[in-house]
Amino acid sequence: MMYLLGFASSYLIVNRQIRKKGLTVPRDFVDSLYFWLIVGLVLGARLGYVIFYDLAVYLRDPLEVFRLWHGGMSFHGGLIGCVVAGMLFSRSAGVGFWQTADLVIVTVPVGLGLGRLGNFINGELYGRVTAVPWAMVFPTGGPLPRHPSQLYEFLLEGVLLFIILWRSKDKVPGTGVLTSIFLMLYGLFRFSVEFFRQPDAQVGFVLGPLTMGQILSTGMILAGAVIYYMRRKT
């Protein structure tokens, strides 16, 4: 449900931006774009989870990859899938990739925020054990109170990131810059929240005190910095 609400919200906001900016795009551009993005997201998120988080299990039982109802989706994998799908679609439609990316990226925090609310409602992806006054006991997290890290991510990756991108969308110079800002800020917010989030049981800590989410988010920050440097004067 949260995926559907996120894509519907993104679709409406992108159409609004196109009308407001008076952009000339091919007929059915947005409809076709979102078909490609949904396919890229699902494939990328699933394969990303398989590769980054639980490869051993899927090597033992490859058919588990197709059992989506068992859960297991990676945001970083989904992002890569959307980027690849967006590049392929933009080339086929004859529309600039970075212009398309900037239109869509400002809406991504809406989907992220809804997704984190869904995680909270499901009692999944909870935080580490803590004694803070707002700690909660999650049904599958044992008897000890934990950080509601899903709500931290909702506020940072959803609400705050959307406000920053929305207020910056008509001010930043060059196409692709808005996308680079998203990559750097999301990476920073996710890296920070991971210190409060319970690491995935099958992975644990990957490099010292760092989790897989922090390693992948560091890559996002670096990629965003490179894109910003390359696109800031275009």
C-alpha positions in Angstrom: 0.0 0.0 0.0 2.8 2.4 0.9 4.6 1.7 -2.5 1.3 2.4 -4.3 0.7 5.7 -2.4 4.3 6.7 -2.9 4.2 6.2 -6.7 0.8 7.9 -7.0 2.0 10.9 -5.1 5.2 11.1 -7.1 3.3 10.8 -10.4 1.0 13.7 -9.5 3.8 15.9 -8.3 5.9 15.3 -11.4 2.9 16.1 -13.7 2.4 19.3 -11.6 6.0 20.3 -12.1 5.8 19.7 -15.9 2.7 21.9 -16.2 4.1 24.6 -14.0 7.4 24.8 -15.8 5.8 24.6 -19.2 8.0 21.7 -20.3 7.6 20.1 -23.6 7.7 16.3 -23.3 6.4 13.5 -25.6 2.8 12.3 -25.2 2.3 9.8 -22.4 5.8 10.6 -21.2 5.0 10.4 -17.5 2.9 7.3 -17.8 5.6 5.4 -19.7 8.3 6.8 -17.3 6.6 5.4 -14.3 6.0 2.0 -15.8 9.8 1.8 -16.3 10.5 3.2 -12.9 8.2 0.7 -11.1 9.8 -2.2 -13.0 13.3 -0.9 -12.2 12.4 -0.4 -8.5 11.0 -3.8 -7.9 13.8 -5.7 -9.8 16.5 -3.5 -8.3 15.2 -3.6 -4.7 14.9 -7.4 -4.8 18.2 -8.1 -6.4 19.9 -5.5 -4.2 18.6 -7.3 -1.1 19.7 -10.6 -2.5 23.2 -9.4 -3.3 23.8 -7.0 -0.3 22.0 -8.7 2.5 21.4 -12.4 2.2 23.3 -13.8 -0.8 24.1 -17.2 0.9 20.4 -18.0 1.4 19.5 -17.3 -2.3 22.5 -19.3 -3.5 21.2 -22.3 -1.6 17.6 -21.8 -2.9 17.6 -19.6 -6.0 13.8 -19.8 -6.3 13.5 -17.8 -3.1 14.4 -14.7 -5.2 10.9 -14.8 -6.7 9.0 -15.3 -3.4 8.5 -11.5 -2.8 5.8 -12.2 -0.2 8.6 -13.4 2.1 10.0 -9.8 2.2 13.4 -8.5 1.4 13.8 -5.3 -0.5 16.8 -2.9 -0.5 16.4 0.8 -1.0 19.9 1.1 -2.4 19.2 -1.7 -4.9 15.9 -0.1 -5.8 17.6 3.3 -6.4 20.1 1.6 -8.8 17.3 -0.1 -10.6 15.4 3.2 -11.0 18.5 4.9 -12.3 19.1 2.2 -14.9 15.4 2.2 -15.9 15.4 6.0 -16.1 18.5 6.1 -18.3 17.1 3.6 -20.7 13.7 5.2 -20.9 15.1 8.8 -21.3 17.3 7.6 -24.2 14.4 5.9 -25.9 12.1 8.9 -25.4 14.7 11.4 -26.5 14.5 13.4 -23.2 17.5 14.4 -21.2 18.2 12.0 -18.3 19.3 14.6 -15.8 16.2 16.8 -16.4 14.0 13.8 -15.9 15.9 12.7 -12.8 15.6 16.2 -11.2 11.8 16.1 -11.8 11.4 12.7 -10.1 14.0 13.0 -7.4 12.2 15.8 -5.5 9.3 13.4 -5.0 11.3 10.4 -3.8 11.2 11.5 -0.1 7.4 11.2 -0.2 7.7 7.5 -1.0 10.5 7.1 1.4 8.5 8.7 4.2 5.5 6.5 3.5 7.6 3.4 3.3 9.1 4.1 6.8 5.7 4.6 8.2 4.8 1.2 6.7 7.8 -0.3 8.4 6.7 1.2 11.7 3.2 0.0 11.4 4.5 -3.5 10.6 6.9 -3.4 13.5 9.9 -4.2 11.3 13.3 -2.6 10.8 13.2 -1.3 14.4 16.0 0.3 16.3 18.6 -0.9 18.8 17.9 -1.4 22.5 17.8 1.9 24.4 16.5 3.6 27.6 15.3 6.8 26.0 11.8 7.9 27.2 10.2 7.4 23.8 11.6 3.8 23.4 9.1 1.2 22.3 8.7 -2.6 22.5 8.2 -4.1 19.1 6.4 -7.4 18.8 9.2 -9.2 17.0 12.0 -7.3 18.7 12.0 -9.1 22.1 11.0 -7.7 25.5 13.4 -4.8 25.6 12.5 -1.2 24.5 14.1 0.0 21.3 14.6 3.2 19.3 11.7 3.7 16.9 14.3 4.3 14.1 11.6 4.0 11.4 10.2 7.3 12.7 13.7 8.9 12.7 14.0 7.9 9.1 10.5 9.2 8.3 11.3 12.6 9.7 14.8 12.9 8.1 14.6 11.0 4.8 10.9 11.8 4.3 9.8 15.1 5.8 13.1 17.1 6.1 14.6 15.9 2.8 11.4 16.7 0.9 11.3 20.2 2.3 14.9 20.8 1.3 14.5 19.5 -2.2 11.2 21.2 -2.8 12.6 24.6 -1.7 15.7 24.1 -3.8 14.2 22.8 -7.0 13.9 26.1 -8.8 17.1 27.6 -7.3 20.0 25.2 -8.0 22.1 25.8 -11.1 22.5 23.0 -13.7 20.5 19.9 -14.4 21.5 16.9 -12.2 22.4 19.1 -9.2 19.2 18.5 -7.4 19.7 14.8 -7.9 23.2 15.1 -6.4 21.9 16.9 -3.4 19.4 14.1 -2.8 22.1 11.5 -3.0 24.4 13.3 -0.5 21.7 14.2 2.0 19.9 10.9 1.9 23.3 9.2 2.3 24.1 11.4 5.3 20.7 10.9 7.0 20.7 7.2 6.5 24.3 6.9 7.7 23.4 8.7 10.9 20.2 6.8 11.6 21.9 3.5 11.1 23.7 4.1 14.5 20.2 3.7 16.1 18.8 1.0 13.8 19.2 -2.7 14.6 21.6 -4.2 12.0 20.1 -7.0 9.9 20.5 -10.2 11.8 22.0 -12.2 8.9 24.6 -9.5 8.1 25.4 -7.7 11.4 28.2 -5.2 11.4 30.2 -5.2 8.1 33.2 -3.0 8.8 34.0 -2.4 12.5 31.0 -0.6 13.9 29.5 0.1 10.4 26.5 -1.6 8.9 25.9 -2.6 5.3 23.4 0.4 5.1 26.2 2.8 6.1 28.6 1.3 3.6 26.1 1.7 0.8 25.1 5.2 2.0 28.8 6.3 2.0 28.8 5.3 -1.7 25.8 7.4 -2.3 27.4 10.4 -0.7 30.5 10.0 -2.8 28.5 9.5 -6.0 26.4 12.6 -5.1 29.6 14.7 -4.6 31.0 13.6 -8.0 27.7 14.4 -9.8 27.5 17.8 -8.1 31.1 18.6 -9.2 30.4 17.5 -12.8 26.9 19.0 -13.2 27.0 22.3 -11.2 27.9 24.4 -14.2 25.8 22.7 -16.9 
